[in-house]
Amino acid sequence: MSKQSNGSNVDVVRACVESYLAQDRAAADRLIAEDFVFTSPQDDRIDRAAFFERCFPTADRLRSQEIIEAVPASGDGVFIAYEYELKSGGR
């Protein structure tokens, strides 16, 4: 997940969410490794380039986003459950 060697991957994921919400691409570039893989209900195992193209620019549609759970998964993985509210009112 991370290009950094210090701190846990869960902490890195939390920092990635913060960079997404702030739309801080420079911070996200520093945090997200070249072999990053992202899966969500809308995306199945997309790579770093696809994440930055499809997902990263979408924060402006959110009213709020809260991390419900972030836990280590197999290998270097992290499972994160989050809830967001769209400006349009959907969750």
C-alpha positions as CSV (number, residue, x, y, z in Angstrom):
1,M,0.0,0.0,0.0
2,S,2.4,2.6,1.1
3,K,5.7,4.0,-0.1
4,Q,6.5,4.7,3.5
5,S,8.2,2.2,5.7
6,N,7.2,3.7,9.0
7,G,3.7,3.5,10.6
8,S,1.1,0.9,10.1
9,N,-0.7,0.4,6.8
10,V,-4.0,1.3,8.6
11,D,-2.5,4.7,9.5
12,V,-1.4,5.1,5.8
13,V,-4.9,4.3,4.7
14,R,-6.4,6.9,7.1
15,A,-3.9,9.4,5.7
16,C,-4.9,8.5,2.2
17,V,-8.6,9.1,3.0
18,E,-7.6,12.5,4.4
19,S,-5.6,13.3,1.2
20,Y,-8.6,12.3,-0.9
21,L,-11.1,14.4,1.0
22,A,-8.7,17.4,0.8
23,Q,-8.0,16.6,-2.8
24,D,-4.3,16.7,-2.0
25,R,-2.9,14.8,-4.9
26,A,0.8,15.4,-3.9
27,A,0.1,13.8,-0.5
28,A,-1.7,10.9,-2.1
29,D,1.2,10.4,-4.6
30,R,3.6,10.1,-1.6
31,L,1.4,7.6,0.3
32,I,0.2,5.3,-2.4
33,A,2.6,2.6,-3.7
34,E,3.0,1.9,-7.4
35,D,1.5,-1.6,-7.0
36,F,-1.6,-0.3,-5.2
37,V,-4.8,-2.2,-5.8
38,F,-8.2,-0.8,-4.8
39,T,-11.5,-2.6,-4.6
40,S,-14.9,-1.1,-3.7
41,P,-18.5,-1.8,-4.5
42,Q,-18.0,0.1,-7.8
43,D,-14.5,-1.0,-8.6
44,D,-12.9,-4.5,-8.6
45,R,-9.2,-4.6,-8.1
46,I,-8.3,-1.4,-10.1
47,D,-4.7,-0.3,-10.2
48,R,-3.1,3.0,-9.0
49,A,-3.6,4.8,-12.3
50,A,-7.3,3.8,-12.5
51,F,-7.8,4.9,-8.9
52,F,-6.4,8.3,-9.6
53,E,-8.4,8.6,-12.8
54,R,-11.8,7.3,-11.6
55,C,-12.0,7.7,-7.9
56,F,-9.7,10.4,-6.6
57,P,-11.4,13.3,-8.3
58,T,-14.8,12.5,-6.9
59,A,-14.5,14.0,-3.4
60,D,-16.4,17.2,-4.4
61,R,-19.6,15.2,-4.5
62,L,-19.4,14.3,-0.8
63,R,-20.9,16.2,2.1
64,S,-19.1,14.0,4.6
65,Q,-17.2,10.7,4.8
66,E,-16.5,8.7,8.0
67,I,-14.3,5.7,8.5
68,I,-16.3,3.1,10.4
69,E,-13.6,0.5,10.6
70,A,-10.0,0.1,9.3
71,V,-8.2,-3.1,10.0
72,P,-5.2,-5.0,8.7
73,A,-6.0,-7.7,6.1
74,S,-3.8,-10.4,4.6
75,G,-0.4,-9.4,3.5
76,D,0.0,-5.7,3.3
77,G,-3.7,-5.2,2.8
78,V,-6.2,-3.1,4.7
79,F,-9.9,-3.5,4.9
80,I,-11.7,-0.3,5.3
81,A,-15.4,0.3,5.8
82,Y,-16.6,3.8,5.4
83,E,-19.9,5.7,5.1
84,Y,-20.3,8.8,3.1
85,E,-23.2,11.2,2.5
86,L,-23.5,12.8,-1.0
87,K,-24.3,16.4,-1.4
88,S,-27.4,15.2,-3.2
89,G,-28.5,13.4,0.0
90,G,-27.7,9.8,-0.8
91,R,-25.6,7.6,1.4
